[in-house]
Amino acid sequence: MKTKLAVITLASASAFNTYAQSAVTLYGSIDGGIRSLSNASTAGNIIKLSSNGEYYNNRIGVKGVESLGNGTNVHFQLESGFNTGTGALDNDRNLAFNRYSIIGFDGAFGSIDIGRMPSLSCKIISYYEPFQYRYVHIIPIADATAGNANGNTFGNPFGTLGGTRFNNDIQYIAKIGGLMVGAEYSFGESNGSTKSGAAQAIAIGYMSGPFAIGGAYTRQKPDVSTDGSGDFQSQDQITFGGAYQLGEVRVSGGYILNKADSALPTIDYASKNVWIGANYNVTPRVGLTLCYYFTSLEVSSHEVAHRNFFILGATYALSNRTNLYADIDHAELTGIAAQDFNRTNQRGISLGINHTF
């Protein structure tokens, strides 16, 4: 009898292990660099060590997936950002997992994720942003992406919805061949109102061979008060763009329009970002990216500031995981974006090394 029970137990365990296989992966990226910027403020120039990644944001994370059979799995991802120079968290709210904190299902029906994650706006913009969210502290696109990661006001002269992530988010994505469609809802969790603090978005993208195109629409109503008292402001974003690979050259361009209401019915705000760029693989080890970004801020349909921004970036692959990088960039600012004569022009240079694991 004991022998029969042991055989049955071992067979059941073997069948269960075959049915539910799991894998956990530790991964990350660390970046160390130096940046020089002229006219950084009224005080003048600045030279600084990269904090949480000049080229590619620092991160350390763990992700796992467990097969449930029939092509279905459950997965999770936890990811945190950190400061190279100090080892501290890269956010001022002490979020342990400020980059990802999700659990979800994946199968023939698509994927459903719950938690804190990049917005659909962020994901679709990666289809046609030449730098693929590199140099995010220099290039204006990350700040213009929909989300509630860093605040939600239009106080920045170039306009921001607080990108690039949503808290308390449910996100659905389905992929059929090269086609991707998505929808998300971020719960506002505000007493007495389901709309206050909430966000909704839809996105569609298509990527096949050398061609990529996509777009997304986001509607959100964040609390823009400085003391958290509940001044909820309606904000809308639309973005679209595309890219095409021709041999070793990839050309891409895109557009983001952010609009926000104000407490006064005669005043509204709008920020626009337009860009075009090209990536060129000079050799298997050397890559160049050149891009132009135009950003403007409008108040009641009148432009009050704009910036022309040019950037040339280069990478040299020491290995599959380690890159040396450098960039030269130039910004021309007008209106309230300039603030004073000393900031009508800015020139920046970055040098560093990045390693992923």
Secondary structure, DSSP 8 states (H G I E B T S, - for coil): -HHHHHHHHHHHHHHHHHHS-EEEEEEEEEEEEEEEEEEEETTEEEEEE-SS-SSS--EEEEEEEEEEETTEEEEEEEEE-B-TTT--BSSTT--TTSSEEEEEEEETTEEEEEEEEE-HHHHHHTTT-TTTT-STTTSTHHHHSB-SSS---S-STT---B-SEEEEEEEEEEEETTEEEEEEEE---BTTBSSTT-EEEEEEEEEETTEEEEEEEEEE--B--SSSS--B--EEEEEEEEEEEETTEEEEEEEEEEEEE-SSTT-EEEEEEEEEEEEEESSSSEEEEEEEEEEEEEETTEEEEEEEEEEEEEEEESSSSEEEEEEEEEEEEEETTT-SGGGSEEEEEEEEEEEE-
